[in-house]
Amino acid sequence: MEEENLVKKTCRELGITQKELAERIGIPQGTVNRWSSTEKIPKMTILALNLLIENQELKNGMDYIYKGFSIFSKHQPTV
């Protein structure tokens, strides 16, 4: 099975377009578009994209914890 292009994966996981990704990382949109159709992505960019994905995963995990805490707090018995 072929591995998904990292640019496309990042956009999918963040729920953003390639244009929005370009703006977020400060790179021209044409460069991001080129990276999405090739595996020639600079090493520092690979690291940055992986960090963006990891950051989103952490945010999602924290949202899950906050929601659980909120539900728990609402159901606390009053003394």
Buried (B, 14 or more C-beta within 10 A) or exposed (E): EEEEBBBBBBBEBBEBEBEBBBBBBEBEBEBBBEBBEEEEBEEEBEEBBEEBBEEBEEEEEEEEEEEEEEEEEEEEEEE
